[in-house]
Amino acid sequence: MDINILRSVVTLVSMVVFLLIVGWAYSSRNKERFDELAQLPLDDDVSGRSQ
């Protein structure tokens, strides 16, 4: 196996993994959960902390 073929395979696999991650991140199934998690730093009701 030539090193250039190996580099091409690694590049192709990396691109496919990247596209899968982007597809997962922008999936409408995850939107509600991501919106909820995005509001955590702004949430005043912090449970588990003593004040």
TORKOL-4160 file (C-alpha; in steps of 0.2 Angstrom, whole numbers, padded with zeros to 4 digits, m for minus):
51
<pt num="1" X="0000" Y="0000" Z="0000"/>
<pt num="2" X="0007" Y="0017" Z="m0005"/>
<pt num="3" X="0008" Y="0031" Z="0007"/>
<pt num="4" X="m0002" Y="0042" Z="m0004"/>
<pt num="5" X="m0017" Y="0029" Z="m0004"/>
<pt num="6" X="m0016" Y="0029" Z="0015"/>
<pt num="7" X="m0017" Y="0048" Z="0016"/>
<pt num="8" X="m0031" Y="0048" Z="0004"/>
<pt num="9" X="m0041" Y="0035" Z="0014"/>
<pt num="10" X="m0037" Y="0044" Z="0030"/>
<pt num="11" X="m0043" Y="0061" Z="0022"/>
<pt num="12" X="m0059" Y="0053" Z="0016"/>
<pt num="13" X="m0063" Y="0044" Z="0032"/>
<pt num="14" X="m0060" Y="0061" Z="0042"/>
<pt num="15" X="m0072" Y="0070" Z="0030"/>
<pt num="16" X="m0085" Y="0057" Z="0032"/>
<pt num="17" X="m0084" Y="0058" Z="0051"/>
<pt num="18" X="m0084" Y="0077" Z="0050"/>
<pt num="19" X="m0100" Y="0077" Z="0040"/>
<pt num="20" X="m0108" Y="0064" Z="0051"/>
<pt num="21" X="m0104" Y="0075" Z="0066"/>
<pt num="22" X="m0111" Y="0091" Z="0057"/>
<pt num="23" X="m0127" Y="0081" Z="0052"/>
<pt num="24" X="m0129" Y="0075" Z="0070"/>
<pt num="25" X="m0127" Y="0093" Z="0077"/>
<pt num="26" X="m0140" Y="0101" Z="0065"/>
<pt num="27" X="m0152" Y="0086" Z="0067"/>
<pt num="28" X="m0169" Y="0092" Z="0072"/>
<pt num="29" X="m0170" Y="0078" Z="0084"/>
<pt num="30" X="m0157" Y="0086" Z="0095"/>
<pt num="31" X="m0163" Y="0104" Z="0094"/>
<pt num="32" X="m0174" Y="0104" Z="0110"/>
<pt num="33" X="m0160" Y="0096" Z="0120"/>
<pt num="34" X="m0147" Y="0108" Z="0113"/>
<pt num="35" X="m0158" Y="0123" Z="0116"/>
<pt num="36" X="m0161" Y="0118" Z="0134"/>
<pt num="37" X="m0142" Y="0115" Z="0137"/>
<pt num="38" X="m0138" Y="0132" Z="0129"/>
<pt num="39" X="m0149" Y="0141" Z="0142"/>
<pt num="40" X="m0140" Y="0132" Z="0157"/>
<pt num="41" X="m0127" Y="0146" Z="0160"/>
<pt num="42" X="m0141" Y="0159" Z="0160"/>
<pt num="43" X="m0152" Y="0149" Z="0172"/>
<pt num="44" X="m0154" Y="0158" Z="0189"/>
<pt num="45" X="m0161" Y="0142" Z="0197"/>
<pt num="46" X="m0145" Y="0133" Z="0201"/>
<pt num="47" X="m0150" Y="0117" Z="0211"/>
<pt num="48" X="m0137" Y="0109" Z="0222"/>
<pt num="49" X="m0128" Y="0125" Z="0227"/>
<pt num="50" X="m0128" Y="0132" Z="0244"/>
<pt num="51" X="m0131" Y="0151" Z="0244"/>
